[in-house]
Amino acid sequence: MQQYLDCGVIHGKVTRAFVQQVIVIKIFNKTIKPPVGGIEKRRASFYQRNGFSLNQWGYVQQTLAKRAKPSFTCIMSYPKPLQEQEYQTFKNWVFKHVYSNIRFFI
């Protein structure tokens, strides 16, 4: 149990250090699964403890596997919640630069 707790502390420190390095970017976005189950809620809480905001917007995430189903994803942002225009800009960028270039895996 102590090792697990130490890993949590380390991950928190790594996350904070990473965020401090990207402060030159106006906003940093992270996608997560909706926080409805135990693990998903803990993941969202972890990021919130490290300064991220869980936003009210999300989108259906495309799959990398042909047999997988698309799933809804939530957006967490740092250092502040996204405004609607910021969300639209981020979503448009993701669909243009990420999902348009996906090559499906098995």
C-alpha positions in Angstrom: 0.0 0.0 0.0 2.8 2.4 0.8 4.3 1.9 -2.6 1.0 2.7 -4.2 0.7 5.9 -2.2 4.3 6.9 -3.1 3.5 6.4 -6.8 0.5 8.7 -6.4 2.7 11.4 -4.9 5.3 10.9 -7.6 2.6 11.1 -10.4 1.2 14.3 -8.8 4.7 15.9 -8.7 5.4 14.8 -12.3 2.1 16.2 -13.4 2.7 19.6 -11.6 6.2 19.8 -13.1 4.9 19.1 -16.6 2.2 21.7 -16.2 4.7 24.3 -15.0 6.8 23.6 -18.1 3.9 24.2 -20.5 2.7 27.4 -18.9 3.9 29.3 -21.9 1.0 27.7 -23.7 -2.2 29.6 -22.9 -4.2 26.5 -22.0 -3.4 22.8 -21.8 -6.2 20.3 -22.5 -6.4 16.6 -21.4 -9.1 14.2 -22.4 -10.5 11.6 -20.0 -13.4 9.2 -19.8 -16.5 10.6 -18.1 -16.1 10.4 -14.3 -18.9 7.9 -13.6 -17.1 4.9 -12.3 -14.6 4.6 -9.4 -11.4 4.7 -11.5 -12.7 7.4 -13.7 -13.7 9.5 -10.7 -10.3 9.0 -9.1 -8.6 10.0 -12.4 -10.7 13.2 -12.6 -10.0 14.0 -9.0 -6.3 13.5 -9.5 -6.2 16.1 -12.3 -8.4 18.5 -10.4 -6.0 18.3 -7.4 -3.3 19.3 -9.8 -5.1 22.4 -11.1 -7.1 21.1 -14.0 -10.8 21.9 -14.5 -13.4 19.4 -15.6 -15.3 21.1 -18.4 -18.9 20.8 -19.3 -18.1 20.0 -22.9 -16.8 16.9 -24.6 -17.0 14.9 -27.8 -17.3 11.4 -29.2 -13.7 10.1 -29.4 -12.9 8.1 -32.6 -11.5 4.6 -32.2 -8.2 3.3 -33.2 -9.4 -0.3 -33.6 -11.9 -1.3 -36.2 -14.0 -3.4 -33.9 -14.1 -0.8 -31.0 -17.0 1.5 -30.5 -16.5 5.3 -30.3 -16.8 6.6 -26.8 -17.6 10.0 -25.2 -14.7 11.8 -23.7 -14.5 14.8 -21.3 -12.1 17.6 -21.5 -10.0 18.8 -18.6 -8.1 22.0 -19.0 -5.4 23.9 -17.3 -5.1 26.5 -15.8 -8.8 27.4 -16.2 -12.1 26.0 -17.5 -12.6 26.4 -21.2 -15.0 29.0 -22.7 -17.2 27.7 -25.4 -15.1 29.3 -28.2 -11.9 27.8 -26.8 -13.7 24.4 -26.6 -14.8 24.7 -30.3 -11.3 25.7 -31.4 -9.8 22.7 -29.5 -12.4 20.2 -30.9 -11.9 21.5 -34.4 -8.1 21.2 -34.1 -8.4 17.6 -32.8 -10.7 16.5 -35.5 -8.7 18.2 -38.3 -5.2 17.2 -37.1 -5.6 14.0 -35.1 -8.7 12.1 -36.2 -8.4 12.9 -39.9 -5.0 11.1 -39.9 -6.0 8.0 -37.9 -5.1 4.7 -39.5 -7.1 1.9 -37.9 -5.3 -0.9 -36.1 -6.6 -4.5 -35.9 
